[in-house]
């Protein structure tokens, strides 16, 4: 069952008539060369950008008709490099609640840290003292504060070493299965996409070339996809 649908979506000369959908409770990765429009697509899903043409539907309702505050409670997003605000671990976990004029309980904050295997990290610890891997985990935990249905990940492992990359992959896959969330994940690493994906979208130059079950990436007869898989410039 689809949870999000793009219908002829265009934006600023970057996206061109994108039509495709995302299946619920699965991990879909965006793959393709740099400049393909992957991040622009992602930003449309939680209302950071709006299409110039076409429509996006979330659970059957046009995104343009959904209150942006309610939408962002349902769709969480973790960014590249796991940006933190100055302060403590709790301050960062509380940010999504603070934005909506609320406060996270200490009990809920501790449960979020346990969810991402950081139960030994004090809520009062300054985020400046966290390692890169710990910041990534706190960033992911923060996206679960409002119990989202959809989790957007923008190259969340790009600044980590290989061991930490594999740890974050395992964490996201586990959380997706346990929490039954829909994950939409941009990655520049095709091997990573193969490891974590249920589905894929392949974009090039702002066009959606192919999407569906992740197996297509190694089975497609499309010339551009075959070039990408071989590591050739597009």
Secondary structure per residue as TSV (DSSP state, phi and psi in degrees):
chain	resnum	aa	ss	phi	psi
A	1	X	-	360.0	134.7
A	2	X	E	-81.0	139.5
A	3	X	E	-106.5	-29.2
A	4	X	E	-134.0	136.8
A	5	X	E	-132.5	135.4
A	6	X	E	-101.7	133.3
A	7	X	E	-127.7	101.3
A	8	X	E	53.4	46.5
A	9	X	E	-82.3	128.7
A	10	X	E	-129.3	152.3
A	11	X	E	-156.5	119.6
A	12	X	T	49.6	31.4
A	13	X	T	72.4	5.8
A	14	X	T	-99.5	-43.9
A	15	X	E	-108.6	140.2
A	16	X	E	-129.7	101.0
A	17	X	E	51.4	54.8
A	18	X	E	-77.9	122.7
A	19	X	E	-131.3	118.0
A	20	X	E	-176.5	171.9
A	21	X	E	-137.3	167.5
A	22	X	E	-121.3	126.5
A	23	X	E	-81.9	141.7
A	24	X	T	-68.1	145.5
A	25	X	T	59.6	37.1
A	26	X	S	-134.1	164.7
A	27	X	E	-101.2	118.3
A	28	X	E	-112.8	129.1
A	29	X	E	-104.8	143.8
A	30	X	E	-90.3	124.2
A	31	X	E	-129.3	160.9
A	32	X	-	144.9	169.3
A	33	X	S	-67.6	165.7
A	34	X	T	-58.8	143.1
A	35	X	T	80.6	11.0
A	36	X	S	-76.8	-19.1
A	37	X	S	105.3	14.6
A	38	X	H	-63.9	-49.9
A	39	X	H	-66.7	-36.5
A	40	X	H	-62.3	-41.9
A	41	X	H	-59.3	-47.2
A	42	X	H	-60.1	-42.4
A	43	X	H	-67.1	-23.1
A	44	X	H	-71.5	-27.8
A	45	X	H	-70.2	-32.4
A	46	X	T	-110.7	19.2
A	47	X	T	82.3	11.4
A	48	X	S	-68.0	-28.2
A	49	X	S	-131.4	155.4
A	50	X	-	-121.7	142.4
A	51	X	-	-68.5	146.8
A	52	X	S	-77.4	-28.6
A	53	X	E	-147.1	151.6
A	54	X	E	86.2	-176.5
A	55	X	E	-138.8	151.8
A	56	X	E	-121.9	134.0
A	57	X	E	-117.1	134.8
A	58	X	E	-119.0	115.0
A	59	X	T	52.4	40.7
A	60	X	T	86.3	-4.8
A	61	X	E	-109.8	137.2
A	62	X	E	-61.8	129.8
A	63	X	G	-56.1	-33.6
A	64	X	G	-64.6	-19.4
A	65	X	G	-99.0	0.4
A	66	X	S	-99.1	133.3
A	67	X	-	-57.1	128.8
A	68	X	H	-62.8	-33.8
A	69	X	H	-66.2	-45.2
A	70	X	H	-65.9	-37.2
A	71	X	H	-61.2	-44.1
A	72	X	H	-76.9	-12.7
A	73	X	H	-75.0	-30.9
A	74	X	H	-87.9	-24.0
A	75	X	E	-124.4	107.2
A	76	X	E	-92.5	157.1
A	77	X	E	-142.0	133.3
A	78	X	E	-116.8	132.5
A	79	X	-	-101.0	163.9
A	80	X	T	-57.1	140.6
A	81	X	T	70.8	3.6
A	82	X	-	49.7	60.8
A	83	X	-	-61.0	136.4
A	84	X	-	-116.9	150.2
A	85	X	-	-86.1	155.8
A	86	X	S	-63.4	136.5
A	87	X	S	135.3	-153.3
A	88	X	B	-93.7	173.0
A	89	X	H	-59.0	-43.4
A	90	X	H	-61.5	-42.4
A	91	X	H	-55.6	-39.8
A	92	X	H	-73.5	-40.0
A	93	X	H	-66.5	-33.3
A	94	X	H	-76.6	-14.8
A	95	X	H	-53.0	-47.2
A	96	X	H	-61.2	-31.7
A	97	X	H	-76.3	-39.8
A	98	X	H	-61.5	-38.8
A	99	X	H	-58.1	-34.5
A	100	X	T	-97.5	16.7
A	101	X	T	72.7	29.0
A	102	X	-	-129.2	175.9
A	103	X	-	-133.2	136.6
A	104	X	-	-75.9	136.8
A	105	X	-	-74.0	152.1
A	106	X	H	-61.3	-36.5
A	107	X	H	-64.3	-44.0
A	108	X	H	-66.5	-38.7
A	109	X	H	-61.4	-43.4
A	110	X	H	-64.2	-38.4
A	111	X	H	-66.8	-32.7
A	112	X	H	-67.7	-40.0
A	113	X	H	-64.9	-39.3
A	114	X	H	-62.3	-37.1
A	115	X	H	-58.9	-34.2
A	116	X	T	-107.2	21.9
A	117	X	T	62.6	37.7
A	118	X	-	-121.0	34.0
A	119	X	T	-63.6	-18.5
A	120	X	T	-89.4	-2.6
A	121	X	S	-88.0	122.3
A	122	X	-	-67.2	143.4
A	123	X	T	-63.4	-24.1
A	124	X	T	-85.5	-3.0
A	125	X	S	-69.1	137.2
A	126	X	B	-71.2	134.5
A	127	X	G	-66.4	-18.2
A	128	X	G	-62.0	-25.6
A	129	X	G	-90.1	-0.4
A	130	X	S	-79.4	147.8
A	131	X	-	-75.2	170.0
A	132	X	H	-59.6	-42.2
A	133	X	H	-65.5	-38.8
A	134	X	H	-66.7	-39.8
A	135	X	H	-62.3	-40.6
A	136	X	H	-61.0	-41.5
A	137	X	H	-67.4	-41.4
A	138	X	H	-63.7	-40.6
A	139	X	H	-60.7	-42.7
A	140	X	H	-67.6	-43.0
A	141	X	H	-57.8	-40.3
A	142	X	H	-60.5	-33.7
A	143	X	H	-69.0	-18.9
A	144	X	T	-92.2	1.0
A	145	X	T	-55.2	-44.3
A	146	X	T	-95.1	16.8
A	147	X	T	50.4	62.3
A	148	X	-	-70.3	158.1
A	149	X	S	-88.2	-25.2
A	150	X	E	-129.9	137.6
A	151	X	E	-121.7	120.8
A	152	X	E	-102.0	129.0
A	153	X	E	-123.4	121.9
A	154	X	E	-108.3	90.8
A	155	X	S	48.7	51.0
A	156	X	T	-70.1	-11.7
A	157	X	T	-110.7	7.6
A	158	X	T	-66.1	-24.5
A	159	X	T	-101.4	9.4
A	160	X	S	-104.4	155.1
A	161	X	-	-76.1	170.2
A	162	X	H	-59.6	-40.3
A	163	X	H	-62.8	-44.3
A	164	X	H	-69.0	-34.8
A	165	X	H	-55.9	-48.9
A	166	X	H	-64.3	-36.2
A	167	X	H	-64.7	-44.3
A	168	X	H	-67.6	-37.8
A	169	X	H	-58.5	-48.9
A	170	X	H	-61.9	-38.8
A	171	X	H	-62.5	-49.2
A	172	X	H	-62.9	-43.8
A	173	X	H	-61.4	-43.1
A	174	X	H	-63.7	-46.4
A	175	X	H	-63.9	-38.4
A	176	X	H	-61.3	-43.4
A	177	X	H	-68.5	-42.9
A	178	X	H	-71.2	-42.5
A	179	X	H	-91.7	-9.2
A	180	X	T	59.3	33.5
A	181	X	-	-85.5	160.6
A	182	X	E	-93.4	123.5
A	183	X	E	-109.2	130.7
A	184	X	E	-122.9	118.0
A	185	X	E	-130.6	118.5
A	186	X	E	-83.4	130.4
A	187	X	-	-142.3	141.8
A	188	X	S	-89.5	-4.8
A	189	X	-	-104.4	106.2
A	190	X	H	-64.2	-35.3
A	191	X	H	-64.5	-38.5
A	192	X	H	-62.1	-44.9
A	193	X	H	-58.3	-41.5
A	194	X	H	-62.2	-38.4
A	195	X	H	-69.6	-38.0
A	196	X	H	-104.7	-16.6
A	197	X	-	-80.8	140.0
A	198	X	S	-91.4	-43.4
A	199	X	E	-128.4	165.4
A	200	X	E	-140.3	152.5
A	201	X	E	-117.2	128.6
A	202	X	E	-108.1	118.2
A	203	X	E	-114.8	148.5
A	204	X	E	-148.0	128.8
A	205	X	T	51.3	40.6
A	206	X	T	78.6	9.9
A	207	X	E	-117.7	142.0
A	208	X	E	-85.6	109.1
A	209	X	E	-81.5	-41.1
A	210	X	E	-161.6	149.5
A	211	X	E	-150.5	161.5
A	212	X	E	140.1	-156.3
A	213	X	E	-53.8	137.3
A	214	X	T	-58.1	-19.8
A	215	X	T	-61.8	-20.6
A	216	X	H	-62.1	-27.1
A	217	X	H	-61.2	-29.6
A	218	X	H	-104.1	-1.4
A	219	X	H	-116.8	-11.2
A	220	X	-	-66.0	145.4
A	221	X	-	-91.9	-1.9
A	222	X	-	-64.5	129.8
A	223	X	H	-61.3	-43.8
A	224	X	H	-65.4	-40.0
A	225	X	H	-66.4	-41.4
A	226	X	H	-64.6	-38.1
A	227	X	H	-64.0	-43.3
A	228	X	H	-61.8	-44.4
A	229	X	H	-63.1	-35.4
A	230	X	T	-78.2	-3.9
A	231	X	T	80.7	18.7
A	232	X	-	-87.3	149.0
A	233	X	-	-65.7	140.7
A	234	X	-	-113.3	360.0
